[in-house]
Amino acid sequence: MIRLSNVVTIRLRRVVMIRLRSVVMTRLRSIVIISLSSIVMTRLSSVVMIRLRSVVMIMLRSIVMTGLTSAAQSVGKVYKKAQ
């Protein structure tokens, strides 16, 4: 009986350890995946922000340039009428 109970406790310990390992591994995996995805997202967002900034700057420049050219044209028209 003692030997049987020893075998049963050893088997139970093995099963419990395997279960604990699987739970711990899944937790670790999820933590690692979350941290990696957050790192990747911050990198991606910084790249995207730099791209967006450059696009916005180009758009602002074009808007300012068109505004300046239209203002210059209107000033030129007014100047021609004054002459």
Summary of the structure (lengths in Angstrom):
residues: 83
radius of gyration: 35.1
end to end distance: 120.3
largest distance: 120.3
contacts: 159
relative contact order: 0.04
helix: 98%
strand: 0%
